[in-house]
């Protein structure tokens, strides 16, 4: 049989073993009959230590679980002071971390040695990263603002949103890209502007442009430039479009169809009727940001732009001319009219363009080809004309005769040949045998007879009082269709 003392020694040994393995043992029970000697005092001391150790171990467990607001420890153990310092430091560190999380990246610690160094390095890196993020965000805002300012007024919101969503955004610099260009211009607008009040000119032009811009944006075009009454539109940049040519065709046809509504509005306002010519061309152009660091814009440059402008100069009011490259890029569905040969400087041979009347897939956009009915004048009207080059007179006034007339066209007889698509200015002869104001402007369409002395012309500008006079002439006996 084991003695009481030996059993207590075994229990003390087991208790110390538990402590060594970081476990919290129960106090050692003391028998009532154990003498009050050194052995009893040892067990009593161990039990007191176990009580304080249990409280300390519980507090450490709470800290390990992230609970820093535990109840204060009352103990005489020296380690408790270190524990309290650790607890205080952890609380302070938690507060510092919360301040950083709230955005105060100036927080630093200096009471935990290597950990303080690591913490401060982390805080500095967070600060640097935030500054970089703020800088990148400002760059992104400037980029988005640039894109919206550059395209917001001249293209649809859908295209602007696509540009904003692109990872590379709006590519700076230039690049070559196949695009389809649309150029429109009002016929005789310069002469019209000289005869109207400035406020009327601006109001007429703004109403016309508002309608055209709405149609352009609806069809996905980007307005490269507006110069007075002329509009240059690009399809396929800045956002690439596999159906750029098709969109441009629909846009041009719809713009011409909309001119009826524009002129109805002009009539209500007492303004003159206006006509528009449109050219469409597909080619490889340079697109990108053009200008200087102080002022730049996204634009398109290159030979296709010049060629589109040249084709447009051959149009008459109500007409859409398309280039051979555009016709080839669409392949099918185009409803084409007469051929128009476009000549220009640096062109080895004439460009065989065609008049666009419509598209089989869009019957609602078909342009009605009106056959003018001419009135043969019983008494031909003598007149004078001069050829215009870039809206300037090229040579002296020459005599001619107005032999027949329709609402928009006429046949003139001249002594000198007139090249096709030449712009001319006309003045009817007065009673004294000299030119009579006001001036009329027209474009030569084609020779009217085999002798080449008579030419079909299309009026591009007729002053209101002359419109009344010419209209009276068309009330006479109807003659023929050209």
Beta strands, then each sheet from edge to edge (+ up, - down):
strand 1: 174-187
strand 2: 222-227
strand 3: 230-235
strand 4: 275-291
strand 5: 296-301
strand 6: 319-322
strand 7: 334-342
strand 8: 351-359
strand 9: 373-389
strand 10: 392-393
strand 11: 398-405
strand 12: 409-414
strand 13: 423-429
strand 14: 435-447
strand 15: 454-462
strand 16: 478-481
sheet 1: 2+ 3- 1+ 4- 5+
sheet 2: 2+ 3- 1+ 4- 6- 8+ 7-
sheet 3: 10+ 9- 11+ 12- 15+ 14- 13+
sheet 4: 10+ 9- 16+
end
